[in-house]
Amino acid sequence: MKVLSIIAGVLLTAGAGAASAADIAIVRAGRLLAIPGEPVTTEQSIVIRDGRVEAVLPGFVDAGAANAGDDDTVVVHDLKDYFVLPGLIDGHVHITSENNPRARLQRVEMSEADHAIAGAGFARKTLMAGFTTVRDVGARSRDAIFALRDGIARGDILGPRIFASGSTISVTGGHGDGTQGYRDDVAHLLHSTGVCDGVGDCRRAVREQVRSGADHIKLTATAGVLSNTAAGLEQQFFEDELKAIMDSAHAMDRRVTAHAHGVQGINAALKAGVDAIEHGTYLNNESIRLFKRTGAFLVPTLLAGATVVEWAEDPTSFLLPPQRAKALQVGPQMHDMAKRAHEGGVKIAFGTDSGVSRHGDNAREFELLVSAGMTPAEAIHAATVNGAANLGKSDVLGTIEPAKYGDLVAVSGDPLADVSELMDVDFVMKEGVAYKTP
């Protein structure tokens, strides 16, 4: 057995091999929130073997507690002065892109490989911010997001675990089309396999994403803020098309989430059987009743709302006129929406829409959720327990329990007292490998 002891990021004892290649990791936690929603415990040790939690033990144990074999490498991380909690989950990102003044031109300049390389950089920032799992809900370059997801899973690239939808399912000219404002010959080159019209074509679009490797399905049930068209913010798919999307996805064991701002689109998607709503800006009391009846999650993306307002209020920003008008309309509504949904008992899962906002700033969403009426504990629950449930992955994510992935973050303060502690995490571990230490 080879033992590596790490205290405050300093390697004290080393044998052959590196900490990143450890068979077993032991994390000594001064304070531990193993299951958000349950009490914090003190002086605990988490034993992680081959990337999965094997045990959570009372006290600060040594390497001997790991029952390691002669050829095993054991790394002991001493976080006696830190608050440890599960790795964070962001349920709404676009990790192969980030909005900027050149974004429209980059759509015709950047190749699939360019998007994948850019995504690798954004993935690294996201992991270092404490987000060990993300759900990508629509990539400009479908091949790039699947390549990035798979490269991270193989260990070729540093980043969070990615669950990806591939291309967004959208009506022609709708929010997920993305060809508005380009010449017809250029628009043809940018055409997405997710664009569909009519029941049969919507079934085809869903099945095409599954064939390509999609983990889940994302659709745009309504118009959106950053599409370059003055199409309002309401429903874009008809009810029979929505039902075809849900039925086709669920028949292939894929969860479905819907971008939706306008209330008619929100309610139509919920009635059709969607598993989650992204944004939910104009939800009403009927929406809240539908959320509670169906068990669907709401992902409020308050950071996206705050970001587009900041852009729209800056006369020198890169927003086009239709985008600016919609940003000023939607952004101020989102805070009140989240407050009403929370008070109404809607299940909320954490999501930022990073890619609209800057990758790596994901934890700003915690402060915004708290300002909308959630307690810090509820906001953390949204990014762990609810985040895992929203992905359909509660069996492996969301808490620090045996058989789950060894995903942990740690901060020096108490995020249950001040959620802004999560804006600067000190320790990040994914599947038993520490990528950031104090």
N, C-alpha and C positions, 0 to 999 in steps of 0.2 A: 504494500500500500504506500502510495506517495501522497504526502499531505502538503497543501499550500495554504498558509494562513494569511488572510488579508484583513488588516485593520486600517480603517480610514483610507483605503485605496493603496496602502503600502504593502508590498509583498514581504512577509517576514521569513517564511521558510519555504524552500522550493526543492522539488525533485525533478526528475526528467518529465518533460511535457509542459504544457501551458495551461493556464487557468481556463481558457476558452475551450479546451479539450477535455475538461474534467468529466469523469463518469458520475461523480456524486458531488453535490454542493450542499453545504450546510449554511443557513442564514440565521444568525442569532439576532433576534428582534427585541429591542427594548420595549416597544409597544407594537401590538399587532392587531390589525383589523382584518382578520382572516375571512370573515363573512360580513360584508357591509349590510347593515341593518341589525346586526347582533353586537353585543358589548365588545369593547377593546380589551385585550388581555395583555399582560406584561411578562417580560422575561420568557420568551418562547423561542424554540428552535425549529426551523423548517428544513426537513431533509428532502432533497430532490435527487432522484436517481434517473439517469438517462432522459432528462428533460421533463419528467413528471414528478409531482409531489408524492412522496412516499409516506411521510408522516409529519405531523405537527406535534412537537414534544414540549412539555413544560421544562423550564429552566434553560440554561445555556450549556448545551452538550458539546462534547469534543468529537473528534473524528471517529473515535471508537464506537460511537452510537450508530454509525452508518453501516456497520457490518460489511465493511469493504473487503474485497478479495485482494490477494497479493499484487495483482496487476492493476488494480483500480487507482485512479487519481481522485483525491478528495480535496475540494476547496472549501475553506471555512471563511465566511464573510462575517465580520464582527460589526453588527449594526446596533450595539447595545444602547447607543444614544439617539436612535432614530425611530421614526414611526413608519411601519411597513404596512402596505396594503396591496391588493391585487393589481396586476398590470391593467392599465386603462384601455378602454375600448371606444374608438370614435366610429360611430355608425354611419357617417356621411362624409366621405372625402372624394376628391378627384385628384389622385396622387400623381398622375403623369403630366399635369399642367398646373399653371398658376397664372391668374389674370395679371396682365400688365399692358402698357400702352401698345405693345406690338403683337398682342395676342391674335388679332384677326389676320395679320400678315403671316404670323408663324404657322397658321393652319395650312398654308400652301407652301411654306418654306421648309418646315420640319418633316423629316421622314419618320417612319415607325421606330427606327433605331434611335433617332434624336429624342423622341418622346420617352423611350425606355430609359435612356441615359439621364434625361432630366428627372424622370420619376425616381431613379435610384438616389439622386441627391435629395429629393423631397422625402423619400422614405427614410433616409438616415436622420434627417431633422425630426421627423415624426417620432421615430423610435427614441431618440435622445430626449424628447419632450415627455417621455413616459407612456406613450401609447404603443402597446405591444401587439394590438390587433386593430385593424381598420376594415371597414366595409367600403369598397370603392363602388360608387353608384353612377357610373357612366364615364367612359374614357373617350377622348377624341380619337384615340388610336387603339383599336381593340387588340391587335396583336401585341402592342407594347404593354398593356396592363396585364395580359396573361403571361407574357414573358417575364415581367417584373415579379408577379406573384410567384411564379414557379422558380425563378432564380433565388428569391429570398427563401423559399421552402427548402431548396437544395443547399442553402448556405453559401451560395456564390456571391450574394449581395446582402448588405446590412440593411435591415428594415423590419417593420412590423409584419406580422402575419396578415395577409390580405385575402379577403373574400371579395370577389369581383363580379360585376354584372355584365361586363362587356359593353356592347352598344345599348343606348337607351331606346326603349320602345316609344315611338312618337308618331303622330299623324304627319303627313306631308305638310311642310310649312309650319309645323308646331314647334314648341320650345326645344324639343330634343333633336330637331332636324339639323339646325346649325348651318344651313346653306344660304340663309337670307342675306341679301345684299351683294352676293357674288355674281359674276357673269354666269350665264347658263352653262357654258362649257366647263367653267371652273366648278360650279355647283355639282355638275355631273360627277366630277372626279372626287368630290367630298361626300357623295351619297353614302348614307349609312344603311347597313343591313337591318337596323332596327326601325326604320321608317316604314309605316304600313297604313293601309286604308281598307276598311271593310273587314268582316269577320274572318274570312279565309286568310287574308294577308296578315292579319294580326296573329293568327295561329302560326303562320309560317315564320314571322319575325321572332316570336318567342322560341320556337324550336330551333331556329338558326343560332340563337345565342347559346342555347343548351348544347347544341352540336359543337360549337366553338369552345366550350369549356366554362360557361358562366356558372357561378355558384348560386346566384339568385337572379331575379328579374327586376329591372327598374323601368318604370314607365312615367311619362309626363301626362298626368290626368288633366292638367290645366296649362294655360300659358304661363310664361315665366318672366322674371325681371330682366335677365341678361340676354334674351333672344332679341335680335335686331328687327323687331316688328311691332307695330302698334296694334296688337291683337288682344288687348285687355289682359285679364288675369283669370278668366273663367274656363269652364269645361271645354276640352277639345276632342276627346273620344266620345263616341256615342255609347249608350248603355250596353248594346249588344257586342260592341268591340271590347269594352272593358271586361265583360263576362268571358269573352273568348280568350283574352289574355290571362285572366285568373285561372280559368279551367285548364288551359294548355300548360301553364307553369306548374300548377299544383299536380296535374297528372304526371308530370315529370319530376316530382318531388323537389320543386324549387319554390322558395318563399318569394313573395312579390311585395315591392314597396313602390309607392306612388308619390312623385313630386306633385303637390297640389296647393294652390293658393286660394282660389275662389271657392266659396262654400258649396256651390252646386257640384263642382268637380270633386271636392272632398267627400261629400255625402254619397255621390254616385260611386266612387271608388270603394268606400266602406261597404255600401250595399252589395257591391259586386264581389266582395270577399278579400280585399287587399289585406296584407299582414301588417303594413305600417304606412303611415303618411309622413312625408318629408315636408317641412315648413308649416303647413296648416294655418296660414295667416288669417283667413276669414272664417274659421270654424264658428259654429253657433251652438245653441243648446241641443239641437237635433244631432249635430256632429258628436257632441260629448256623449249623448245617449248611445249613438252607434258605436263609438269607440268602446264603451263599456260593455255593450252587448256582444260585440264581435271579439273583444280582447286584443284588438289591433294596437300597436304602439304609435305614439307621436314622437317624431324627431324634430324639435322646434328650430334648430339651426339659428339661434339668436345671433351668433357671431356673424353669419352671413348678412343678416338684416342690418346690424351695426356697421358692417364694412361697406355695404352699398350706399348707405346714407352718408357716410364719410366721403365717399367718392362723389356722390351727387351734389353735395354741398360745396364741393371744390370746383369752381368754374374752369379750372385748368385740367381737370381729370380727363381720362380717355373715354368716358362713357359717351355713347351716341345718343341723340335726342330721345328716341323711344325708351332706351335703357334708363336714362336719367329720370324721365317722368315716372316710370314704374318704380324705380328705387325710392323716390320720395313718397310714393303712395304706399308701398309695402313696408319698408323698413320700420317706420314708427308704429305700425300695427302689431308687430311680432311680439314685443314685450308683453303687451296686454293679453295677446292670445295665449302665451305660455302661462301667464298667471291664471286666466280663466280655466284653462285645461287642467292645470294642477289642482286648483280648488275644486274642480268637478270630478276629480278622481281618475283622470285619464292616465294610463301607463306611459311614462315618458322615458325614452332612451336617448342617451347623449349622442349628439352629432353636430358637426361644425360647418360643413360645406367648405372645408379647407380646399384650396384651389381657387375658390372665390377669395377667401381670406388667405393669409400667408401660412404655408406649411410650417409646423413647429410652434405656432401660436395657438394651437388647439385648446390649451387649458384656459384661455380667456373665456370660453363658454361656461366654465364653472361659475365665474363671478356673475355672468349675465343670468344664469339660471337662479342663482341666489337672489339677485336683485329682482327677479320676477316672482319671488315668494317661496322658493324651495329652501330648505335648510341645507347646510353643507353636507350633512349625512345623506339627504335625499339626492343631492346632485351627484355625490360619489356613487350611490346606489344605481343611478341612471347610467353611469359610465362603467359599471362592473356587472352587477347581477342582471339588471335590465338590458344592458348592452349585450350580454351573452344570450339572454332569452330572445332578444330581437333578431339575433343571427341564427337562432335555433341550435345554439352550441352550449347550452347550460351544462352539458355533461363534461365539458373539457375547459370551459372558460368562466370567468366572473368571480370566482372565490379561490381561496387558498385551502384546498382540501385534497386528500389522497385521490390519486388517479387523474387529477387535473394538471394542465400544463404548469410548469414552474415559472410563471410570469409574475414578477413582483416589481413594485417601485417603493422608494422610501424618501422621506423628507425629514428635515431636522425639527420642524415644528409640528403643530397639531392641526391637520387640515379640517378636523371636525369643529374646531374653534375658528379657524381662519382658512377658508377654502383657497385663498390666493397662494397658500403654501405650494399648491400643485402647479403654480406657474413656473416653478424652478425646482424640479425634482433632483435629488442628489444621487439616487441609485436607480438603475434600470436593469432588470434581469428578464430575459426571455428564454423559456425552456431550459432553465438552470445555468445559462451563460450570462455573466455580468458584462454589459456593454458600457455602463457608466457607473463609476464609484465615487464616493465623496472625495 
